[in-house]
Amino acid sequence: MGLFVGQKDTRSELQERIANDLREKAKASVAKDAEIDGSKDIKYLEGTKQTTTLAWAWMLIFFMAIGVVVLFLMQGR
């Protein structure tokens, strides 16, 4: 067991001020980020389009390709 005698915080006044400034900046950035609700940030959706009616065809092609790979691997046995 150790005995802690006369242990005190050795932070200097400058370190305390820097730590307080960083804490305040972190609080300010969190408060600023909380204001974003998504309706104002919708710009990333510009230029995109919804899935077309051919989505089923792409799914069929995908599953057929997987089937071909499986058959190819089973043939090697």
DSSP file (Angstrom, degrees, kcal/mol; ACC not computed):
  #  RESIDUE AA STRUCTURE BP1 BP2  ACC     N-H-->O    O-->H-N    N-H-->O    O-->H-N    TCO  KAPPA ALPHA  PHI   PSI    X-CA   Y-CA   Z-CA
    1    1 A M              0   0    0      0, 0.0     2,-0.3     0, 0.0     0, 0.0   0.000 360.0 360.0 360.0 144.7    0.0    0.0    0.0
    2    2 A G        -     0   0    0      2,-0.0     2,-0.6     0, 0.0     0, 0.0  -0.782 360.0-140.1-106.7 152.4    1.1    3.5   -0.7
    3    3 A L        -     0   0    0     -2,-0.3     2,-0.8     2,-0.0     0, 0.0  -0.945   9.5-153.7-112.8 121.6    0.8    6.5    1.4
    4    4 A F        +     0   0    0     -2,-0.6     2,-0.5     3,-0.0     3,-0.1  -0.837  21.7 174.6 -97.6 109.5   -0.1    9.8   -0.3
    5    5 A V        -     0   0    0     -2,-0.8    -2,-0.0     1,-0.2     0, 0.0  -0.959  63.1  -6.4-119.4 129.0    1.2   12.6    1.8
    6    6 A G  S    S+     0   0    0     -2,-0.5     2,-0.4     1,-0.2    -1,-0.2   0.767  81.4 162.7  66.5  27.0    1.0   16.3    0.7
    7    7 A Q        +     0   0    0     -3,-0.1     2,-0.3     3,-0.0    -1,-0.2  -0.656   8.9 164.1 -81.1 130.7   -0.2   15.5   -2.8
    8    8 A K        -     0   0    0     -2,-0.4     2,-0.3     0, 0.0     0, 0.0  -0.943  46.4 -81.5-142.5 165.0   -1.7   18.5   -4.4
    9    9 A D        -     0   0    0     -2,-0.3    -2,-0.0     1,-0.1     0, 0.0  -0.506  35.3-167.0 -69.2 125.6   -2.7   19.7   -7.9
   10   10 A T        +     0   0    0     -2,-0.3     2,-0.2     2,-0.0    -1,-0.1   0.154  39.1 132.0-103.7  19.2    0.4   20.9   -9.6
   11   11 A R        -     0   0    0      1,-0.1     2,-0.1     4,-0.1    -2,-0.0  -0.491  52.7-131.1 -70.7 137.9   -1.3   22.7  -12.5
   12   12 A S     >  -     0   0    0     -2,-0.2     4,-2.1     1,-0.1     5,-0.1  -0.356  23.8-105.8 -82.3 170.1    0.0   26.1  -13.2
   13   13 A E  H  > S+     0   0    0      1,-0.2     4,-2.2     2,-0.2     5,-0.1   0.873 121.6  53.4 -63.9 -36.8   -2.3   29.1  -13.7
   14   14 A L  H  > S+     0   0    0      2,-0.2     4,-2.5     1,-0.2    -1,-0.2   0.910 107.7  50.2 -64.4 -43.0   -1.6   29.1  -17.4
   15   15 A Q  H  > S+     0   0    0      1,-0.2     4,-2.5     2,-0.2    -1,-0.2   0.888 109.7  51.5 -63.1 -38.7   -2.6   25.4  -17.7
   16   16 A E  H  X S+     0   0    0     -4,-2.1     4,-2.4     2,-0.2    -1,-0.2   0.917 110.5  47.9 -63.9 -43.3   -5.8   26.1  -15.8
   17   17 A R  H  X S+     0   0    0     -4,-2.2     4,-2.6     2,-0.2    -2,-0.2   0.913 112.4  49.0 -64.6 -42.0   -6.7   29.0  -18.2
   18   18 A I  H  X S+     0   0    0     -4,-2.5     4,-2.5     2,-0.2    -2,-0.2   0.919 111.5  49.5 -63.4 -43.3   -5.9   26.9  -21.2
   19   19 A A  H  X S+     0   0    0     -4,-2.5     4,-2.2     1,-0.2    -2,-0.2   0.906 111.9  48.5 -62.5 -42.0   -8.0   24.0  -19.9
   20   20 A N  H  X S+     0   0    0     -4,-2.4     4,-2.3     2,-0.2    -2,-0.2   0.907 110.9  50.6 -65.0 -41.6  -10.9   26.4  -19.2
   21   21 A D  H  X S+     0   0    0     -4,-2.6     4,-2.4     1,-0.2    -2,-0.2   0.922 111.1  48.4 -61.4 -43.8  -10.7   28.0  -22.7
   22   22 A L  H  X S+     0   0    0     -4,-2.5     4,-2.3     1,-0.2    -1,-0.2   0.888 110.2  51.8 -64.7 -38.6  -10.7   24.5  -24.3
   23   23 A R  H  X S+     0   0    0     -4,-2.2     4,-2.3     2,-0.2    -1,-0.2   0.922 110.7  48.1 -62.0 -43.7  -13.7   23.5  -22.2
   24   24 A E  H  X S+     0   0    0     -4,-2.3     4,-2.3     1,-0.2    -2,-0.2   0.895 111.3  50.0 -65.0 -40.7  -15.6   26.7  -23.3
   25   25 A K  H  X S+     0   0    0     -4,-2.4     4,-2.3     2,-0.2    -1,-0.2   0.895 110.3  50.6 -64.7 -39.1  -14.8   26.1  -26.9
   26   26 A A  H  X S+     0   0    0     -4,-2.3     4,-2.0     2,-0.2    -2,-0.2   0.912 110.9  48.4 -65.0 -42.3  -16.0   22.5  -26.7
   27   27 A K  H  X S+     0   0    0     -4,-2.3     4,-2.2     1,-0.2    -2,-0.2   0.902 111.7  50.3 -63.3 -40.7  -19.3   23.6  -25.1
   28   28 A A  H  X S+     0   0    0     -4,-2.3     4,-2.1     1,-0.2    -2,-0.2   0.897 110.7  48.4 -66.3 -40.2  -19.7   26.2  -27.8
   29   29 A S  H  X S+     0   0    0     -4,-2.3     4,-2.3     2,-0.2    -1,-0.2   0.872 111.0  50.6 -70.2 -34.9  -19.1   23.8  -30.7
   30   30 A V  H  X S+     0   0    0     -4,-2.0     4,-1.6     2,-0.2    -1,-0.2   0.911 111.4  48.4 -66.2 -41.5  -21.5   21.2  -29.2
   31   31 A A  H  X S+     0   0    0     -4,-2.2     4,-0.6     1,-0.2    -2,-0.2   0.881 112.0  49.5 -66.1 -37.3  -24.2   23.9  -28.9
   32   32 A K  H >< S+     0   0    0     -4,-2.1     3,-0.8     1,-0.2     4,-0.4   0.901 110.8  49.1 -68.6 -40.8  -23.6   25.0  -32.5
   33   33 A D  H >< S+     0   0    0     -4,-2.3     3,-0.9     1,-0.2    -1,-0.2   0.784 102.9  62.4 -68.7 -27.5  -23.8   21.4  -33.8
   34   34 A A  H 3< S+     0   0    0     -4,-1.6    -1,-0.2     1,-0.2    -2,-0.2   0.725  91.9  66.4 -71.2 -20.5  -27.1   20.9  -31.9
   35   35 A E  T << S+     0   0    0     -3,-0.8     2,-0.4    -4,-0.6    -1,-0.2   0.732  78.2  94.8 -73.2 -21.5  -28.7   23.6  -33.9
   36   36 A I    <   +     0   0    0     -3,-0.9    -3,-0.0    -4,-0.4    -4,-0.0  -0.586  47.0 173.7 -75.5 122.7  -28.5   21.6  -37.2
   37   37 A D        -     0   0    0     -2,-0.4    -1,-0.2     0, 0.0    -2,-0.0   0.485  46.4-112.1-111.5  -4.2  -31.8   19.7  -37.6
   38   38 A G  S    S+     0   0    0      1,-0.0    -2,-0.1     0, 0.0     0, 0.0  -0.045 101.2  86.5 101.4 -33.8  -31.3   18.2  -41.1
   39   39 A S  S >  S+     0   0    0      1,-0.2     3,-0.5     2,-0.1    -3,-0.1   0.824  96.0  43.1 -71.6 -28.3  -33.9   20.2  -42.9
   40   40 A K  T 3  S+     0   0    0      1,-0.2     3,-0.3     2,-0.1    -1,-0.2   0.694 110.3  58.4 -84.5 -19.9  -31.4   22.9  -43.6
   41   41 A D  T >   +     0   0    0      1,-0.2     3,-0.7     2,-0.1    -1,-0.2  -0.064  68.0 112.9 -98.9  32.1  -28.7   20.4  -44.4
   42   42 A I  G X   +     0   0    0     -3,-0.5     3,-1.9     1,-0.2     4,-0.3   0.422  42.9 100.5 -86.8   2.4  -30.5   18.7  -47.3
   43   43 A K  G >   +     0   0    0     -3,-0.3     3,-1.5     1,-0.3    -1,-0.2   0.780  69.4  67.5 -60.6 -28.4  -28.1   20.0  -50.0
   44   44 A Y  G <  S+     0   0    0     -3,-0.7    -1,-0.3     1,-0.3    -2,-0.1   0.689  94.5  59.3 -68.1 -15.6  -26.3   16.6  -50.1
   45   45 A L  G X  S+     0   0    0     -3,-1.9     3,-1.7     2,-0.1    -1,-0.3   0.574  78.3 111.3 -87.1 -10.0  -29.4   15.1  -51.6
   46   46 A E  T <  S+     0   0    0     -3,-1.5     3,-0.1    -4,-0.3    -3,-0.0  -0.430  79.7  23.5 -65.7 136.7  -29.4   17.4  -54.6
   47   47 A G  T 3  S+     0   0    0      1,-0.4    -1,-0.3    -2,-0.1     2,-0.2   0.429  99.1 111.1  88.5  -0.2  -28.6   15.6  -57.8
   48   48 A T    <   -     0   0    0     -3,-1.7    -1,-0.4     0, 0.0     2,-0.3  -0.650  50.2-155.3-100.4 163.1  -29.8   12.2  -56.6
   49   49 A K        -     0   0    0     -2,-0.2     3,-0.1    -3,-0.1     2,-0.0  -0.936  20.6-101.1-136.0 161.0  -32.8   10.3  -57.7
   50   50 A Q        -     0   0    0     -2,-0.3     2,-0.1     1,-0.1    -1,-0.0  -0.322  53.7 -79.9 -76.3 162.3  -35.1    7.7  -56.4
   51   51 A T        -     0   0    0      1,-0.1    -1,-0.1     2,-0.1     2,-0.0  -0.376  51.4-131.3 -62.6 135.9  -34.8    4.0  -57.3
   52   52 A T    >   -     0   0    0     -3,-0.1     3,-1.1     1,-0.1    -1,-0.1  -0.170  26.2 -97.7 -82.0 179.8  -36.4    3.3  -60.6
   53   53 A T  T >  S+     0   0    0      1,-0.2     3,-0.6     2,-0.1     4,-0.2   0.544 115.6  73.8 -75.5  -6.0  -38.9    0.5  -61.4
   54   54 A L  T 3>  +     0   0    0      1,-0.2     4,-1.8     2,-0.1     3,-0.4   0.315  63.0 101.9 -88.8   9.1  -36.0   -1.6  -62.8
   55   55 A A  H <> S+     0   0    0     -3,-1.1     4,-2.1     1,-0.2    -1,-0.2   0.869  77.1  56.5 -60.6 -36.1  -34.7   -2.3  -59.3
   56   56 A W  H <> S+     0   0    0     -3,-0.6     4,-2.2     1,-0.2    -1,-0.2   0.873 104.5  53.0 -63.8 -35.6  -36.2   -5.8  -59.5
   57   57 A A  H  > S+     0   0    0     -3,-0.4     4,-2.4     2,-0.2    -1,-0.2   0.909 108.8  48.7 -66.7 -41.7  -34.2   -6.5  -62.6
   58   58 A W  H  X S+     0   0    0     -4,-1.8     4,-2.3     1,-0.2    -1,-0.2   0.883 110.9  51.1 -65.6 -37.2  -30.9   -5.5  -61.0
   59   59 A M  H  X S+     0   0    0     -4,-2.1     4,-2.5     2,-0.2     5,-0.2   0.913 109.8  50.2 -64.3 -42.0  -31.8   -7.7  -58.0
   60   60 A L  H  X S+     0   0    0     -4,-2.2     4,-2.3     1,-0.2    -2,-0.2   0.918 111.0  48.5 -62.0 -44.7  -32.5  -10.6  -60.3
   61   61 A I  H  X S+     0   0    0     -4,-2.4     4,-2.2     2,-0.2    -1,-0.2   0.907 111.0  51.6 -61.8 -41.9  -29.2  -10.1  -62.1
   62   62 A F  H  X S+     0   0    0     -4,-2.3     4,-2.0     1,-0.2    -2,-0.2   0.936 112.0  44.6 -61.5 -48.2  -27.4  -10.0  -58.7
   63   63 A F  H  X S+     0   0    0     -4,-2.5     4,-2.2     1,-0.2    -1,-0.2   0.851 111.9  52.9 -68.6 -33.4  -29.0  -13.2  -57.5
   64   64 A M  H  X S+     0   0    0     -4,-2.3     4,-2.3    -5,-0.2    -1,-0.2   0.899 108.1  51.2 -66.4 -39.0  -28.3  -15.0  -60.8
   65   65 A A  H  X S+     0   0    0     -4,-2.2     4,-2.1     2,-0.2    -2,-0.2   0.904 109.6  49.6 -64.3 -40.6  -24.7  -14.0  -60.6
   66   66 A I  H  X S+     0   0    0     -4,-2.0     4,-2.4     1,-0.2    -1,-0.2   0.906 109.9  52.2 -63.4 -40.6  -24.4  -15.4  -57.1
   67   67 A G  H  X S+     0   0    0     -4,-2.2     4,-2.6     1,-0.2    -2,-0.2   0.895 108.2  50.6 -61.8 -40.8  -26.0  -18.6  -58.4
   68   68 A V  H  X S+     0   0    0     -4,-2.3     4,-2.4     2,-0.2    -1,-0.2   0.910 110.7  49.2 -63.8 -42.3  -23.5  -18.9  -61.2
   69   69 A V  H  X S+     0   0    0     -4,-2.1     4,-2.3     2,-0.2    -2,-0.2   0.917 111.8  48.9 -63.7 -43.0  -20.6  -18.4  -58.7
   70   70 A V  H  X S+     0   0    0     -4,-2.4     4,-2.3     2,-0.2    -2,-0.2   0.927 112.3  47.9 -63.3 -45.2  -22.1  -21.1  -56.4
   71   71 A L  H  X S+     0   0    0     -4,-2.6     4,-1.7     1,-0.2    -1,-0.2   0.892 110.8  52.1 -62.6 -39.2  -22.5  -23.5  -59.2
   72   72 A F  H  X S+     0   0    0     -4,-2.4     4,-0.8     1,-0.2    -1,-0.2   0.910 111.3  46.5 -62.8 -42.5  -19.0  -22.8  -60.4
   73   73 A L  H  < S+     0   0    0     -4,-2.3     3,-0.5     1,-0.2     4,-0.2   0.871 111.8  50.7 -69.3 -36.1  -17.6  -23.5  -56.9
   74   74 A M  H >< S+     0   0    0     -4,-2.3     3,-1.0     1,-0.2    -1,-0.2   0.800 103.4  60.0 -71.1 -28.0  -19.6  -26.7  -56.6
   75   75 A Q  H 3< S+     0   0    0     -4,-1.7    -1,-0.2     1,-0.2    -2,-0.2   0.766  94.4  65.1 -70.6 -25.1  -18.4  -28.0  -59.9
   76   76 A G  T 3<        0   0    0     -4,-0.8    -1,-0.2    -3,-0.5    -2,-0.2   0.588 360.0 360.0 -74.6 -10.5  -14.8  -27.9  -58.7
   77   77 A R    <         0   0    0     -3,-1.0    -1,-0.2    -4,-0.2    -2,-0.1   0.490 360.0 360.0 -67.5 360.0  -15.5  -30.6  -56.1
